[in-house]
Amino acid sequence: MYLFVFTALLAIFFYVNGNKIVDSKEQEIALLKSQLEETEYNPEASSSKPTGNDSFSLVNNEEALTYLENRGFDPSEIIAKVEEELISRNAADADNELIPYEGMAGHFRINKVKLLNHKWAIASFTDGSYWGDLFITYEIDDDANIDVATEKAVLYPNN
């Protein structure tokens, strides 16, 4: 008889404890669903923080933007102008003059540019088989003319 009462009490304990666990998990799921719905309806809430990829970018660098604006430049125009300056040096029959390597499977050309601040940019280049990265400095004079120079370059091995 004692064994039956003990087993019945144990079963009741497990049942009540299990229900409490299920209820707490359902509440947690409901909370997470409401947070998900909030971020789906308000995408600015989820994208307000810059990601690691955007941390080093002219468009997210307030000091660099202020510097350009104080000099009377529109940052979006400067970004476009620097990118155009770098990519326009790609030639159909020669390597880009900013790349300190000779193309092995073709001519090296800059294909991507990212401005880090008001003085520095990084660019990637390729010849179709080999690729690398450039660290570039640029200066903007008062007439918005841009002078660029390659500081460092790396060519990745073709595996």
C-alpha positions in Angstrom: 0.0 0.0 0.0 2.8 2.4 0.9 4.5 1.7 -2.5 1.2 2.6 -4.3 0.8 5.9 -2.4 4.5 6.7 -3.0 4.2 6.0 -6.7 1.0 8.0 -7.0 2.6 11.0 -5.2 5.7 10.7 -7.5 3.5 10.7 -10.6 1.6 13.8 -9.4 4.9 15.6 -8.7 6.3 14.8 -12.2 3.0 15.8 -13.8 2.8 19.2 -12.1 6.6 19.9 -12.6 6.3 19.0 -16.3 3.3 21.3 -16.8 5.3 24.2 -15.2 8.2 23.6 -17.6 5.9 23.5 -20.6 4.1 26.7 -19.5 7.4 28.5 -19.0 8.7 27.4 -22.5 5.4 28.5 -24.1 5.7 31.9 -22.5 9.3 32.2 -23.8 8.2 31.2 -27.3 5.4 33.8 -27.2 7.9 36.5 -26.1 10.4 35.5 -28.9 7.6 35.5 -31.5 6.5 39.0 -30.4 10.1 40.2 -30.7 10.4 38.7 -34.1 7.2 40.3 -35.3 8.4 43.7 -34.0 11.7 43.5 -35.9 9.9 42.3 -39.0 7.5 45.3 -38.9 10.3 47.7 -37.9 13.4 46.9 -39.9 15.2 50.0 -38.6 15.3 48.5 -35.1 17.3 45.6 -36.3 19.6 47.5 -38.6 20.4 50.5 -36.4 23.6 49.0 -35.2 26.5 48.9 -37.7 27.7 45.4 -38.5 31.3 44.5 -38.4 31.5 45.0 -42.2 30.3 48.6 -41.9 32.4 49.7 -39.0 35.2 50.9 -41.2 33.4 52.8 -43.8 33.3 56.5 -44.8 29.5 56.5 -44.7 29.6 55.5 -41.0 32.5 57.6 -39.9 31.1 60.8 -38.5 34.4 62.6 -38.1 35.4 62.0 -41.7 32.0 63.1 -42.9 32.2 66.2 -40.8 35.7 66.9 -42.2 34.5 66.7 -45.8 31.4 68.8 -45.1 33.5 71.4 -43.4 35.6 71.7 -46.5 32.4 72.2 -48.6 32.3 68.7 -50.2 29.3 66.4 -50.5 30.5 63.0 -49.1 28.4 61.0 -51.6 30.0 62.9 -54.5 33.5 62.4 -53.1 32.8 58.6 -52.7 31.7 58.4 -56.3 34.6 60.5 -57.5 37.3 58.5 -55.7 35.8 55.2 -56.9 35.7 56.5 -60.4 39.3 57.8 -60.2 40.5 54.3 -59.1 38.4 52.2 -61.5 39.0 54.6 -64.5 42.7 53.7 -64.4 41.7 50.2 -65.6 42.8 49.9 -69.2 41.8 47.3 -71.8 45.4 46.6 -72.9 47.4 47.2 -69.7 47.5 46.7 -66.0 46.0 49.3 -63.7 48.9 51.6 -62.8 48.0 51.6 -59.1 48.7 47.8 -58.9 52.4 47.1 -58.3 52.2 43.7 -59.9 52.1 42.5 -63.5 49.1 40.4 -64.5 49.9 36.8 -65.1 46.6 35.5 -66.6 45.6 38.8 -68.0 45.8 42.4 -67.0 45.2 43.4 -63.3 42.1 45.6 -62.9 40.5 47.1 -59.8 37.1 45.6 -59.3 35.9 46.8 -55.9 36.6 50.0 -53.8 35.7 50.9 -50.3 36.5 54.2 -48.7 37.5 53.8 -45.1 37.7 57.5 -44.2 38.5 60.9 -45.8 42.1 59.8 -46.5 42.2 56.0 -47.0 40.6 53.4 -49.3 41.0 49.7 -49.9 40.5 48.0 -53.2 40.5 44.5 -54.6 41.9 43.6 -57.9 42.1 40.6 -60.2 43.3 39.3 -63.5 40.8 36.6 -63.6 43.0 34.0 -62.0 45.0 35.9 -59.4 43.7 38.5 -57.0 44.8 40.8 -54.3 44.1 43.9 -52.2 45.4 47.4 -52.2 45.7 50.0 -49.4 45.4 53.4 -51.1 45.7 56.9 -49.7 44.0 59.8 -51.4 44.1 63.6 -51.1 41.4 66.0 -52.2 42.4 69.5 -53.0 40.2 72.6 -52.8 39.0 72.1 -56.4 37.9 68.5 -55.6 40.8 67.1 -57.6 41.9 63.7 -56.3 45.4 62.5 -56.0 45.8 58.8 -55.2 48.8 56.6 -54.2 49.2 53.0 -53.4 50.7 52.4 -50.0 50.6 48.6 -49.7 49.5 45.8 -51.8 49.1 42.1 -51.3 48.8 39.4 -54.0 47.2 36.1 -52.9 48.7 32.8 -54.0 46.7 30.9 -56.6 46.1 27.5 -55.0 
